[in-house]
Amino acid sequence: MFRSKIRIHTCRIILLTSLVWLLVDVALLAMYSDCFGDGWDCSKKAGSDNVIQVKEEFRGKKAAIAAALQGNQIDDDDTNLEMNEVEQDIGEDGIILSPYPRSRLKRWEKAPFVKPAGELPGEMGKAVNIPIEQEKLMMDKFQENQFNLLASDMISINRSLTDVRFEKCRDKPYPQLLPTTSVVIVFHNEAWTTLIRTIWSTINRSPRPLLKEIILVDDASEKEHLGKKLEDYIKTLPVPTHLFRTENRSGLIRARLLGAKHVKGDVITFLDAHCECTEGWLEPLLARIVEDRTTVVCPIIDVISDTTFEYIQASDMTWGGFNWKLNFRWYRVPEREMARRGGDRTAPLRTPTMAGGLFAIDKEYFYQIGSYDQGMDIWGGENLEMSFRVWQCGGRLEIVPCSHVGHVFRDKSPYSFPGGVQNVVLHNAARVAEVWMDEWGEFYYAMNPGVDVRRAAGDRAVLARGPRVPQDDALLVPGRHGPRRQP
């Protein structure tokens, strides 16, 4: 009897101890994982639901940052932005961009609908099915770009797409006068049909007065079709299209900077080289920027299947976030953001971060906040760096649900990374942590203990000394929570 009571008591102790350790494990996992997903209170201070909300009073406080960047980030090439021509006011609230002069804005009309090209494969965004006898050829070609190149080559370079917008978007009024944009497309060994389809979808579905030019940047491609054939082809296009080439592989970030340097439009729109713009994609983006030139806007990024090239509409109920390894992640839009928009799913959505491949930004604002970080290598992390910088430098980052652009998503990259993918991504993420996250960067290092890159900030650290939303009660991401601190 006595032994039985001892055993019961011992079992209770073991169970309670196990339960305590289980709770500790759950707490630690929650602290160091995706604290920007829904359902876990990761607030920096207990009971402070809005502790890292964006503070509107900090919008526009960018004077010191702009002053530092004018000496470090702006190229002296006369094709670049002349900073002394930037229309700006400097007051107690820092640099505030003046509205566009009316003379620079263009009157526009909707682009005509692209009609289906007969019975060609893939019309109206439908999937392309490869015959069984061609499956081996399909798999062989797939390795070149990590998508179904055979299917892409069967589809018209002017293929038609369904109108995936909300009905309310189709009749939504936009300002009659809008700024012009230059579309910058960077590519490295891109397939011919995906690149040309990107170009034609941009031309066909953009109001012509608003599309100033298309700028192509070839990042040291080796494919023959991207040489003289491309040079000759772009001369036949109805929109001015310019091609620039890097001498050596420089990566997405530096290649985009090269393209941006030659932009003549008021707005820079970055697109990847395997996209398809849909009807009415451009006007909603430019309408947000003409209203506030410090607003950076992204379309809904729809999915183009890498296996069938079917056009698949993406959800408008997700926004961009990140985890503490500084990986970009999509999360469900919280109810409070829906409430802020009055339940209108066509209204612009304020997003913490962006995917980075497709977005539009005022040219002058792009340089004021530092453009891209040239210390980053190849690809990766630049989207979070830009997102943090926009919010912390007084801007706003939005997803515009009435704008849709399709993108071929691949399971893996077909390109090599000098130094290895892992090293490049860790280096870039470390620069983000060092420059923009202040003490919050500790969580990145906790999740990546082998990273020795506190030296990585370098010249970019000058930005951290500019006026930003203070990290104690400011923006890591708007309206979300950071991990709870340990006492």
C-alpha angles and dihedrals in degrees: 000000000000092000090050092056091049091051092050091048091048092050091052091052092049092048094048092047091050091049092052092051090046090055091048091051092049091050093050093047091050092048095053101036136063098330090169096066119099125269106037123090105225096161117156092228123032112257093009102121094170099038095123099032116136110265111222092204089070094058109117098017095129106116099113093044092050092047091052093047097049088069098039111029106034116087117225091225107122090228088067129083112293102222093200088062094054110119104229144139121222115206141134090300093054126239116354118184113231118230115271113274109253090238091064095053122090132220110230146183130208116276113250119261114263106237122217114270098232117270098332116144117269097021115156087018095292123158120265115226117204117218115248093245090060098047095100091051089048092054092047092051091044090070093062097067104000092249135084099281092174090059092046091053090053093055123085115255085228098044120165123243134198118252101254097180126114112266089245090057093059093063099033111128120233130188113284090226118056136167122258122250137209113212112218117201121183121195141175118192090335119176114259099237097047092049095046091044089054090052095046095046088053092050098041098047101039123087100252097227090056097050103081097176147320118245118200120195117195109203099207097300119187100197115113094222090062093060126067092341090063093043091055094043098055090054088069096054120111092228123061105264122185128194124207126179133204116225093222134017104284103165133237097295099053092037091055089050089054090052094045090053090066098044116129099177124091092242130044114217115191119203132174118241096250103055138116120209117215133215113296095007099135108045096063091053095049091044091061093048095048088054093051120005092203091063115105113201137199130190124230101274108224123196125253106194113243090213105041104012089232112161108236122189114234126220120269089205098080133079135188124272138146143223128232092269083064093245115151113243137180116234135182114269107251122238093248091063090049088050091050088056091049091243091295107141091192092060119101113273119222105225128194094219139359134228087239103217097094124032144120127227135173107261096228093046090049090062096038092061094045105270110233124340104256090197090071118095130230103314142336135072095031091106093057091043091054092044094052091045094051093051096040093046094056100267133119130235118209143175111216109211094199091063118075129182123173121224131191104238115203129198091227139005117262091209133086123237116220104238093018132286095264095053094046094049093046092049093051094045091050091056089053091050094046099047106033110021102056109186090354087072087077088078091057091053091046089057093044105039094167095059113110099184110115082119089061098092095072115150091354089071089080087079091061090063092058123093108282137158101285113253094226092071105004149086128322086137126345118261094356136100136254124216117287112257122235114236 
